[in-house]
Amino acid sequence: MAKGYTERHAKRGIDAKMPEIETWKNQFPSYEITIEVPEYTSVCPKTGLPDFGLLVLRYTPDRKCVELKSLKLYLLEYRNLGIFYENAINKILRDIVKAVDPVKASLTGVFNSRGGINCSVVASYDRETGFGGE
């Protein structure tokens, strides 16, 4: 691990209790939903500085769809949560999959530059192969 970063920093926020992501009953088969969240924020667990980014969720629903207001309330909980954004993207996708049980889903986080470096994180899920093909 990089100097000064501990296992505690790396795991911070992963097990945080978050609000429920509500759903509603899907009426149609075989289509994709894209949800964009342009104002995502969380806090770096090492520096305490805010991270800002764009989240793009794409999923193919089966029986349920994400209720947008509950998703917004869920994501607002990250505003003061110390969590690396790599972990946040994976946690958010897992929580969405748990709530919606989609056919497939991906979550992309495009984070604002920090120190002249840009970073994007993509996590994916497919019902047949699991998360990232695990």
Secondary structure, DSSP 4 states (H G I P E B T S, - for coil): --TT--HHHHHTTTT-------EEE---SS--EEEEEEEEEEE-TTT--EEEEEEEEEEE-SSEEE-HHHHHHHHHGGGG-B--HHHHHHHHHHHHHHHH--SEEEEEEEEEEETTEEEEEEEEEETTTEETT-
